[in-house]
Amino acid sequence: MHQQQHAVKVRLDRFVKERLEPARERASAPVRVAAWAVPGEPVPFSEAVGQSYAPVEEGYAWGRAWGTVWFKVSGAVPADWTAEPGEVELAIDPGFIGEGAGFQVEALVFDGSGRTLKAIEPKNDYVRLGLKPGESFELYVEAAANPDVFTSGVRFAPTPLGRWETAPDTPIYRLGRIAVVQRDATVWELVQDVATVRGLALELPEGSPRRAELFAALDAMVDAVHPHDVHGTAVAGRKALRRVLSSPAARSAHQVYAVGHAHIDSAWLWPVRETVRKCARTFSNVLELMDADPDLVFACSSAQQFAWIKESYPELFERIRARVAEGRFVPVGGMWVESDTNMPGAEAMARQFVEGKRFFLEEFGIDTREVWLPDSFGYTGALPQIARAAGAGYFLTQKLSWNEVNKYPHHTFDWEGIDGTRIFAHFPPVDTYNSQLTPKELAHTERNFADKGRASMSLVPFGFGDGGGGPTREMMAAARRAADLEGSPTVRIAPPIEFFEAAEEELPSRPVWSGELYLENHRGTYASQARTKRGNRRSEALLHEAELWAATAAVRTGAEYPYELLRRSWRTVLLNQFHDILPGSSIGWVYDQTAKEYARIEADLEPVIAGAVAALGSGGAVEGEGFVNSGPYEVDGVPAFSVGAKQVNDVVTVERDSGSTVIANGAVRVVFDADGLITSLVDGATGRETVPPGERAGLLQAFTDTPRNYDAWDVDVEYRRSGRDLEAADEVKVVEEGKERAALRTVRSFGESTITQVFSVEAGRAAVDIETTVDWHERQTMLKFAFPVDVHTASARSEIQFGHIERPTHTNTSWDEARFETCAHRWVHVGEAGRGLGVANDATYGHDVTRHPRSGGGTFSVVRQTLLKSPLFPDPEADQGEHVFRTSLVPGGVAEAVRAGYRLNLPLRAVAAGAVEPLVAVGNPAVVVETVKLAEDGSGDVVVRLYEAHGARTEAVLDLGFTAGAVAETDLLEREVETAAVTASDAGSVSLALRPFQIATLRITRA
Ligand SMILES: [Zn+2]
């Protein structure tokens, strides 16, 4: 039987390739083509249309990498054709190289008025003309010479293609055929029939009767279609397949909710400006296919992408708006972009939803209820609470199917965050977000679905992403054929919400996954492109400061609040948190751009901060006598959120003793050896030593970092075998010896690089601060900064958004072992009862924490920061040049680590002497005010977002530095919700009771 079926398959495949596929076209006729090459960056239609175009022929070499050429195509439908308007199309091959969609030439077709008609992509290369024989046309085709940065197939060789300046300027494409064609719709349908029947047959068990009858039907189809007259006999071929295609699905068949989609990375192997065009192309396709096929429903997840279209293609946007109103073009997800979720800070993660959902509400009146993140590199344990607080109840990703070691046990489940909030979660078992709805993918969905028996449905996103053009008519044909088909899951095309509601109802009691959804892959993304990471962290801090001081000035002095500037700055930060930008996996062009944008944010926001503080009247003329504290904790005697003078009753001392240097104040005592490494760090409050016997802290280590795949994305555990300790110092020297501050400087050389570190202790601070300046010229080398800590513990705590997460440091299970590199925000802490050490940072995300046998018994822990990674692909210049990192070592518990994280990221600013009382104050250190701002709606209400930071139930009073009217608890979008944290309030204070890691947003009107 197998041999017989194999023979049918071989016969069929040749017949399809040589007879059926060519016969999809009945006739073709030539056209006239003329070209104009854009001299630099892309221009709009209005500018292109008036240029002078020169005639070109097939084979014309065009397009330097990233260049654009406009083609003017004119012609007529031959008068002697007998063709219906629906059969007449223009076929365009701008010079495709293979079928790879999204990583090569793409084009967009405009009519003479500048209206976009449809895109041209490798597997979607036509535009319907809708003309009768004898009628003529003139169209414009904007062709983008996007290079294949992967250079044919997914490979990771360093490439000059990632920047305009370094890419070769010779043409990379040759114009292919452009012709008017007449389609044979019957043959096309027959090709789709065959694809379904053949694909399904191959997925069924060898001995199954259904498989046998499908092969028999295919054999009969080849018999029925005459090879010399395919056009005349295709109807008979379709008839031969009709019976097997009309046999209904089994009652127990898996149910697929198919959602049209296009995963368009907001930047990646192309710059942001190209993504704007990729969106215009894909959305034009979607609208065109919606006109032709009433069943298509398309989900688009990023408000940013709609906003780009609104700005650059207003006519297209209005047509999208009409389809949104019909419920066919569906905004989904509700974030500004599909961001990374490991690294964005607490407020930024909230703002992803605030900006995204606000856009959808304002433009479309739609309140999205899903979180749509198919591709981000792991999901923070803070996300369930943030999503719920933004009004979302559902979460989708498929990225965790990329896990290298462990398979998540469920596809449909409840995901529980660090605070206990749960959200319905779904991993599409199809394991792709670019499905073509092939029988193979549908069969995989059914087989792979982990929750069958209790649940019966899953979601399948279908459509080519990244400039492949989204759903195609072939995919729609596949969906229709699999709608109710014996041997196949059933397929219905639906918006995501229909799936979520049905799946939730079907499985009311769900298994639970608690904590973060760690991706056992792409662990290098916490470190690659360190400058962009710093830019992100710094910009988040500047936005916090600008909002705090602008709100304080607005309340106290009536100063204008810069709504528009803040919004624009936020949107830039949010865009750059996209899951290939902040993680460091984009080409160099993208990072040249982020550098400029972060500099712009700084240039815009510094004057806002300075202006607001000045408006608050920090009078007096002596610069440096007053200090602005933008953080939620007192620093050096300056209260939280206030301006005032430092008040420190402490001194720093320096002692030298046979090669070692001791720097101490009343709170810490640190000993450096002759190499400038820390041999002792004693907590002054408890007298406890934090450095394990025989160990040295503050050790820089270099590792060879040549991952198996995906250089910028991945760090493989093998890196640990290559470590080299940078112990020898070129210089170890006390460079400051004041009563207020003492500092020791070390200089170390490594390869072509130099690392200068300043270890300092300031009066009154229970911390050793370290500023590391790296002049880096190494490639594929990872730089870590290591701190052995004398605590015996099985876990470490890492700050994430609005709280922290506890992760095992042992490797008991394969899950623990695979979590060998982790992400933290401002601090990592290891401790045992009553002692511990926090390692805080101002720009670092990647860490690893391990445990080791301790001389004298027990174990100690090693906390390491991952400072640099310096991969070669996709940006060969990644991480080259100068970097500055600040680290702080803080003896004590989680409370001290939380405080240090804020101090390091919101350092005091010196200003003229003066005093500003805080707008809000909390006495309980466990309750942290993350954000103070004015309400988004322009009402002037004060919005305060706070959370419980220590992981314990607590009560607190928020004292107000202004007279309050009403106090309401709201969601992230500042819409009133049921009270969950506020227990009482009056004109001057708000009483709160919070559970561990609870977030509360308060909206306070001014009396
Ligand atoms: Zn992606």
Residues whose N, C-alpha, C, O or C-beta is under 5 A from the ligand:
A	BS01	ZN	D265 D375
